[in-house]
Amino acid sequence: MKRLLFSFLICCVAGRAMAQKTYIQCGRIIDGVSDKERKTVTIITEGKKILDIKDGYLSGGSSDSIVDLKNKTVMPGFIDCHVHLEFQISKTSFMDGFRLSDADIAFQSAIYARRTLMAGFTTVRDLGGTGVNIALRNAIDRGLTEGPHILTAGKAISASGGHMDPSVGIREDAMRKNPGPEEGVADGKDECIKAVRYQFKAGADLIKIASTGGVLDLSTEGSGAEYSVEEIKAITETANDYGMRVACHAHGAEGIKRAILGGVNSIEHGTFMDDEDMALMKQHNVWYVPTLTAGRSVGDSAKVPGYFVPVVAAKASVVGPTIQKTFAKAWKAGVKVAFGTDAGVFPHGKNYLEFQFMTEAGMSPMDAIKSATTSAAELLGIKEERGSLQAGKIADIVAVAGNPLQDITTLGNMVFIMKEGKIYKK
């Protein structure tokens, strides 16, 4: 009897293992590695990973599942290197900062996270919020809510009066206290080191800083440098000690130069970068995350009377049209580009628009797709796990009905989404 029971249990376990295999029959795949598409192949997944990729249409055994994508284009799940899942811009955004609690932010961020996943973005880098983004990452990882795999910066770091200083433009007596390193506002090397350590303690995966002002804050000028090279080095060296990378929000040329010399891993936006900045980025192996969609969006919103307060509208009307021109020049100059949109500055779920704006500026559709797959994975330090369709990688897989190499707009209509081996859309 014991022997029969043991045999029965072995058969059950074996059956469950076999049932985990999924055979995805693909008419066309863009694997994120090759410069050419591949046709008539089958991707075999087991558990959370890609087990194998074989030529022809394979079906496996009777206990295996089959996904028919024979007339679809299949790609790695996309990676957006610059999002803000806690936030979505509107005419009431400024007042929402005073009105919404962390609980309010958490509920809406869960909605934005799911929209992002359903747009085909299976991994994102969240570059700053209230710290709710850390809880959101944890909730998704625990299966409590649906969304992309998140790498988060927690609270971003800037100088007093800088882009992420929440007290800019607000009466001093209206603030509960002057923000300090724990809130991401740091001046001088010692405070900068402390600010990094606070974010590591809170659970951040990486650090995000601002070396210049920004568009949506209430400062009158968004391009001036706001950190010294020494302060930035204090941040990057401390972050590296803790195993974290550093992304840097920067619009003006001098602030970009200081950030590069200070050791950051990526420049976000880079609106007014000059030839010297581009040469330094190549020399120091620094990535460029252009966020063209955000630039286009704020430029359009600035034309709507009353959408922004005057000081923000003035900056948005200049920055919007400039970012795409800068990107075109940087790409032509050979600066490494990773896909990032600044979603939240425009509605979540429309991240795919970045592909259109990149190709409009001269990038090929294949290079645009690679910027959101292998290039993005390399920037984030997850290339061994994600970013391409290869055996052993995490099974993050998406598909569209058309051929994006011929019509990039097809990337706005996902027909299949798999994240970590689980199908979310079919």
C-alpha positions as CSV (number, residue, x, y, z in Angstrom):
1,M,0.0,0.0,0.0
2,K,2.8,2.4,0.9
3,R,4.6,1.6,-2.4
4,L,1.4,2.3,-4.4
5,L,0.8,5.6,-2.5
6,F,4.4,6.6,-3.2
7,S,4.1,5.9,-6.9
8,F,0.8,7.8,-7.0
9,L,2.5,10.9,-5.4
10,I,5.4,10.7,-7.8
11,C,3.1,10.6,-10.8
12,C,1.1,13.6,-9.5
13,V,4.3,15.6,-8.9
14,A,5.6,14.7,-12.4
15,G,2.3,15.6,-13.9
16,R,2.3,19.1,-12.3
17,A,5.9,19.7,-13.5
18,M,4.9,18.7,-17.1
19,A,1.9,20.9,-17.0
20,Q,4.0,24.0,-16.3
21,K,5.5,24.0,-19.8
22,T,3.9,26.4,-22.3
23,Y,4.6,26.2,-26.0
24,I,4.3,29.7,-27.6
25,Q,4.1,29.3,-31.4
26,C,5.4,32.5,-32.9
27,G,5.0,33.7,-36.5
28,R,7.8,36.3,-36.0
29,I,10.1,37.1,-33.1
30,I,12.3,40.1,-32.4
31,D,14.5,38.7,-29.6
32,G,16.2,42.0,-28.5
33,V,19.6,40.7,-29.4
34,S,19.7,40.1,-33.2
35,D,19.4,42.9,-35.7
36,K,17.1,40.6,-37.8
37,E,13.7,39.1,-37.0
38,R,13.3,35.3,-36.9
39,K,10.2,33.5,-38.2
40,T,8.3,30.3,-37.4
41,V,9.7,29.5,-34.0
42,T,8.4,28.1,-30.7
43,I,9.3,29.6,-27.3
44,I,9.0,27.0,-24.5
45,T,8.5,28.3,-21.0
46,E,8.5,26.5,-17.7
47,G,7.7,28.2,-14.5
48,K,9.0,31.7,-14.6
49,K,11.7,31.1,-17.2
50,I,12.2,30.5,-20.9
51,L,13.3,26.9,-21.2
52,D,14.2,26.9,-24.9
53,I,13.5,28.5,-28.3
54,K,13.3,26.1,-31.3
55,D,12.6,26.4,-35.0
56,G,9.2,25.3,-36.2
57,Y,5.9,25.0,-34.5
58,L,6.1,22.5,-31.6
59,S,3.3,21.3,-29.3
60,G,4.9,19.4,-26.5
61,G,3.0,16.6,-24.7
62,S,-0.7,16.2,-23.8
63,S,-0.2,18.0,-20.4
64,D,1.5,21.1,-22.0
65,S,-0.3,24.2,-22.9
66,I,-0.1,25.9,-26.4
67,V,-0.4,29.6,-27.2
68,D,-1.0,30.3,-30.9
69,L,0.7,33.5,-32.0
70,K,1.5,32.2,-35.5
71,N,0.3,35.5,-37.1
72,K,1.8,37.8,-34.4
73,T,5.1,39.5,-33.7
74,V,6.6,38.3,-30.4
75,M,9.1,40.3,-28.4
76,P,10.7,40.5,-24.9
77,G,8.6,42.4,-22.4
78,F,9.5,46.1,-22.6
79,I,11.4,48.0,-20.0
80,D,10.7,51.7,-19.2
81,C,13.7,53.2,-17.4
82,H,11.8,56.3,-16.2
83,V,8.3,56.3,-14.7
84,H,6.5,57.7,-11.7
85,L,3.8,55.3,-10.7
86,E,2.6,57.3,-7.8
87,F,1.6,60.2,-9.9
88,Q,-0.3,61.3,-13.0
89,I,-0.4,64.8,-14.2
90,S,-3.6,66.8,-14.3
91,K,-4.8,70.4,-13.7
92,T,-5.2,69.5,-10.0
93,S,-1.8,67.9,-9.6
94,F,-0.3,70.8,-7.5
95,M,-3.2,70.7,-5.0
96,D,-3.2,66.9,-5.0
97,G,0.1,67.1,-3.3
98,F,-1.5,68.7,-0.3
99,R,-4.8,66.8,-0.5
100,L,-3.9,63.1,-1.0
101,S,-2.7,60.8,1.8
102,D,-0.2,58.0,1.3
103,A,-3.2,55.6,1.3
104,D,-4.8,57.6,-1.6
105,I,-1.5,57.5,-3.5
106,A,-1.2,53.8,-2.9
107,F,-4.6,52.9,-4.4
108,Q,-4.1,55.1,-7.5
109,S,-0.5,53.8,-8.0
110,A,-1.8,50.2,-8.1
111,I,-4.1,51.3,-11.0
112,Y,-1.3,53.0,-12.8
113,A,1.0,49.9,-12.3
114,R,-1.6,47.6,-13.9
115,R,-2.1,50.0,-16.9
116,T,1.7,49.9,-17.4
117,L,1.8,46.1,-17.4
118,M,-1.1,45.9,-19.8
119,A,0.7,48.2,-22.2
120,G,3.4,45.6,-22.5
121,F,5.9,47.0,-20.0
122,T,6.9,44.1,-17.8
123,T,9.7,46.0,-16.0
124,V,10.0,49.7,-15.0
125,R,12.4,51.9,-13.1
126,D,10.4,54.2,-10.8
127,L,12.5,57.4,-10.3
128,G,11.0,59.0,-7.3
129,G,7.9,59.6,-5.3
130,T,6.8,59.7,-1.6
131,G,8.1,56.2,-0.8
132,V,4.8,54.5,-1.6
133,N,6.6,53.2,-4.7
134,I,8.6,50.9,-2.4
135,A,5.4,49.4,-0.9
136,L,4.0,49.1,-4.4
137,R,7.0,47.1,-5.6
138,N,6.7,44.8,-2.6
139,A,3.0,44.3,-3.1
140,I,3.5,43.3,-6.7
141,D,6.3,41.0,-5.8
142,R,4.0,39.3,-3.2
143,G,1.2,38.9,-5.7
144,L,-1.1,41.3,-3.8
145,T,-1.7,43.5,-6.9
146,E,-0.7,43.3,-10.6
147,G,2.0,45.4,-12.2
148,P,5.4,45.3,-13.8
149,H,8.6,44.3,-12.0
150,I,9.8,47.5,-10.3
151,L,13.2,48.9,-9.5
152,T,12.6,52.0,-7.4
153,A,14.6,55.0,-6.2
154,G,12.2,55.6,-3.3
155,K,12.5,59.4,-2.7
156,A,14.7,61.3,-5.1
157,I,17.5,63.5,-3.8
158,S,18.2,67.1,-4.7
159,A,19.7,70.3,-3.2
160,S,17.7,72.8,-1.2
161,G,15.6,74.7,-3.7
162,G,16.2,72.0,-6.2
163,H,13.9,70.1,-8.4
164,M,12.8,67.5,-5.8
165,D,12.7,70.0,-2.8
166,P,8.9,69.8,-1.9
167,S,9.1,73.3,-0.2
168,V,10.0,75.2,-3.4
169,G,7.5,78.0,-4.1
170,I,5.6,77.4,-0.8
171,R,5.4,79.8,2.1
172,E,7.7,78.7,4.9
173,D,4.9,78.9,7.5
174,A,2.8,76.6,5.4
175,M,5.4,73.8,5.7
176,R,5.5,71.5,8.7
177,K,9.2,71.6,8.7
178,N,12.1,72.3,6.4
179,P,12.8,69.0,4.5
180,G,16.2,67.4,5.1
181,P,18.2,64.3,4.0
182,E,15.4,61.9,5.2
183,E,13.0,63.6,2.7
184,G,15.7,63.7,0.0
185,V,16.8,67.3,0.4
186,A,20.6,67.4,1.0
187,D,23.3,70.0,0.9
188,G,27.1,69.3,1.2
189,K,28.9,66.0,1.1
190,D,27.8,64.8,4.6
191,E,24.1,65.4,4.0
192,C,24.3,63.8,0.5
193,I,25.9,60.7,2.0
194,K,23.2,60.6,4.7
195,A,20.4,61.0,2.1
196,V,21.6,58.0,0.2
197,R,21.8,55.9,3.3
198,Y,18.2,56.9,4.2
199,Q,16.9,55.6,0.9
200,F,18.9,52.4,1.2
201,K,17.4,51.9,4.7
202,A,13.9,52.6,3.3
203,G,14.4,49.8,0.7
204,A,15.3,51.7,-2.5
205,D,16.9,49.7,-5.3
206,L,18.8,52.6,-6.7
207,I,19.3,56.4,-6.2
208,K,17.9,59.2,-8.3
209,I,19.3,62.7,-8.0
210,A,18.7,66.1,-9.7
211,S,21.7,68.1,-10.8
212,T,19.6,70.9,-12.3
213,G,16.1,72.3,-11.8
214,G,13.1,70.9,-13.6
215,V,10.0,71.9,-15.5
216,L,7.2,71.0,-13.2
217,D,8.6,72.5,-10.0
218,L,7.9,76.2,-9.1
219,S,11.5,77.4,-9.6
220,T,11.8,80.2,-12.2
221,E,14.7,78.5,-14.0
222,G,15.1,74.8,-14.7
223,S,18.5,74.4,-16.4
224,G,21.0,75.8,-13.9
225,A,23.4,73.5,-12.1
226,E,22.4,72.7,-8.5
227,Y,25.1,70.3,-7.2
228,S,28.9,70.4,-7.2
229,V,31.0,67.6,-8.7
230,E,32.1,66.8,-5.1
231,E,28.6,66.5,-3.8
232,I,27.6,64.2,-6.7
233,K,30.7,62.0,-6.1
234,A,29.7,61.7,-2.5
235,I,26.3,60.4,-3.6
236,T,27.6,58.0,-6.3
237,E,30.4,56.6,-4.2
238,T,28.0,55.9,-1.3
239,A,25.4,54.4,-3.6
240,N,28.0,52.2,-5.2
241,D,29.2,51.1,-1.7
242,Y,25.6,49.9,-1.1
243,G,25.4,48.2,-4.5
244,M,23.1,50.8,-6.0
245,R,23.3,52.7,-9.3
246,V,22.6,56.4,-9.8
247,A,20.2,58.1,-12.2
248,C,20.4,61.9,-12.7
249,H,17.6,64.3,-13.7
250,A,19.4,67.0,-15.6
251,H,18.4,69.6,-18.2
252,G,21.2,72.1,-18.5
253,A,24.6,71.5,-20.0
254,E,26.7,72.4,-16.9
255,G,24.6,70.2,-14.6
256,I,24.9,67.4,-17.0
257,K,28.7,67.8,-17.2
258,R,29.0,67.8,-13.4
259,A,26.8,64.7,-13.1
260,I,28.9,62.8,-15.6
261,L,32.2,63.7,-13.9
262,G,30.5,62.8,-10.6
263,G,30.0,59.3,-11.7
264,V,26.3,58.9,-12.4
265,N,25.1,56.0,-14.5
266,S,22.4,57.8,-16.6
267,I,21.3,61.2,-17.6
268,E,17.5,61.7,-17.6
269,H,16.0,64.2,-20.1
270,G,19.3,66.0,-21.1
271,T,17.3,68.7,-22.8
272,F,20.1,71.2,-23.3
273,M,23.2,68.9,-23.4
274,D,26.0,70.2,-25.6
275,D,28.7,68.6,-27.7
276,E,31.0,68.4,-24.7
277,D,28.4,66.6,-22.6
278,M,27.9,64.1,-25.4
279,A,31.6,63.4,-25.7
280,L,31.9,63.0,-21.9
281,M,28.9,60.6,-21.9
282,K,30.6,58.4,-24.4
283,Q,34.0,58.6,-22.6
284,H,32.5,57.7,-19.2
285,N,30.0,55.1,-20.5
286,V,27.0,57.1,-19.3
287,W,23.5,56.2,-20.6
288,Y,21.0,58.7,-22.0
289,V,17.3,58.3,-21.1
290,P,15.6,61.0,-23.3
291,T,11.9,60.9,-22.1
292,L,10.6,62.4,-25.4
293,T,7.0,61.7,-24.6
294,A,7.1,63.8,-21.4
295,G,8.7,66.6,-23.3
296,R,6.0,66.5,-26.0
297,S,3.3,66.2,-23.4
298,V,4.3,69.2,-21.3
299,G,4.8,71.2,-24.4
300,D,1.3,70.5,-25.5
301,S,-0.2,71.1,-22.1
302,A,1.5,74.5,-21.8
303,K,-0.6,75.6,-24.8
304,V,-3.8,75.0,-22.8
305,P,-4.7,78.2,-20.8
306,G,-4.6,77.5,-17.1
307,Y,-3.3,74.0,-17.3
308,F,0.0,75.0,-15.7
309,V,0.8,77.9,-13.4
310,P,2.7,80.6,-15.5
311,V,6.2,79.8,-14.2
312,V,5.7,76.1,-15.2
313,A,4.1,76.9,-18.5
314,A,7.0,79.1,-19.5
315,K,9.5,76.3,-18.9
316,A,7.3,73.6,-20.5
317,S,6.9,75.5,-23.7
318,V,10.7,75.7,-24.2
319,V,11.7,72.2,-23.0
320,G,9.0,70.3,-24.9
321,P,10.2,71.0,-28.5
322,T,13.9,70.9,-27.5
323,I,14.2,67.4,-26.1
324,Q,13.5,65.6,-29.4
325,K,16.1,67.6,-31.3
326,T,18.7,66.9,-28.6
327,F,17.9,63.2,-28.7
328,A,18.3,63.1,-32.5
329,K,21.8,64.8,-32.2
330,A,22.9,62.6,-29.3
331,W,21.8,59.3,-31.1
332,K,23.7,60.4,-34.2
333,A,26.7,61.2,-32.1
334,G,26.8,57.6,-30.7
335,V,25.6,58.2,-27.2
336,K,24.1,55.1,-25.6
337,V,20.3,55.3,-25.3
338,A,18.0,53.4,-23.0
339,F,14.2,53.7,-23.3
340,G,12.4,55.9,-20.7
341,T,9.3,58.0,-20.9
342,D,8.7,59.8,-17.6
343,A,5.2,58.3,-17.5
344,G,3.1,60.1,-15.0
345,V,4.0,63.4,-16.6
346,F,1.6,62.0,-19.2
347,P,-1.1,59.2,-18.7
348,H,0.2,55.8,-17.7
349,G,-0.3,53.1,-20.3
350,K,0.7,55.3,-23.2
351,N,4.4,54.6,-22.8
352,Y,4.5,53.1,-26.3
353,L,4.4,56.7,-27.7
354,E,8.1,57.0,-27.0
355,F,8.8,54.5,-29.8
356,Q,7.0,56.7,-32.3
357,F,8.9,59.8,-31.2
358,M,12.3,58.1,-31.2
359,T,11.8,56.8,-34.8
360,E,10.5,60.3,-35.9
361,A,13.9,61.6,-34.7
362,G,15.8,59.2,-36.8
363,M,16.2,56.0,-34.8
364,S,15.3,52.8,-36.6
365,P,12.4,50.7,-35.3
366,M,14.7,47.8,-34.5
367,D,17.0,50.1,-32.5
368,A,14.0,51.6,-30.7
369,I,12.8,48.2,-29.7
370,K,16.4,47.3,-28.5
371,S,16.5,50.5,-26.4
372,A,13.5,49.1,-24.4
373,T,14.9,45.6,-24.2
374,T,18.6,44.7,-24.1
375,S,19.8,48.3,-23.7
376,A,17.4,49.1,-20.9
377,A,18.3,45.8,-19.2
378,E,22.0,46.6,-19.4
379,L,21.5,50.1,-17.8
380,L,19.4,48.6,-15.0
381,G,21.9,45.8,-14.3
382,I,19.4,43.0,-15.1
383,K,20.7,41.9,-18.5
384,E,21.4,38.4,-17.2
385,E,17.7,38.0,-16.2
386,R,15.6,40.1,-18.5
387,G,15.5,42.1,-21.7
388,S,15.8,39.4,-24.4
389,L,14.2,36.2,-25.6
390,Q,16.8,33.6,-24.7
391,A,16.9,30.3,-22.9
392,G,17.4,30.8,-19.2
393,K,15.9,34.4,-19.1
394,I,12.8,35.3,-17.2
395,A,9.7,34.7,-19.3
396,D,8.6,38.3,-19.9
397,I,7.0,38.1,-23.4
398,V,4.7,40.3,-25.3
399,A,3.1,40.2,-28.8
400,V,1.4,42.5,-31.3
401,A,-0.7,41.8,-34.3
402,G,1.3,43.7,-36.9
403,N,5.0,44.1,-37.8
404,P,6.5,47.0,-35.7
405,L,9.6,47.0,-38.0
406,Q,7.2,48.3,-40.7
407,D,4.7,50.2,-38.6
408,I,6.0,51.2,-35.1
409,T,2.5,52.2,-34.0
410,T,1.5,48.6,-33.7
411,L,3.3,48.6,-30.4
412,G,0.4,50.5,-29.0
413,N,-1.9,47.5,-29.2
414,M,-0.7,44.5,-27.2
415,V,-2.5,41.2,-27.9
416,F,-0.4,39.0,-25.6
417,I,1.4,39.7,-22.3
418,M,3.3,37.3,-20.2
419,K,5.2,38.3,-17.1
420,E,7.4,35.8,-15.2
421,G,5.7,32.9,-17.0
422,K,2.2,34.1,-16.1
423,I,-0.2,35.2,-18.9
424,Y,-2.0,38.5,-18.2
425,K,-3.4,39.0,-21.7
426,K,-4.2,36.5,-24.4
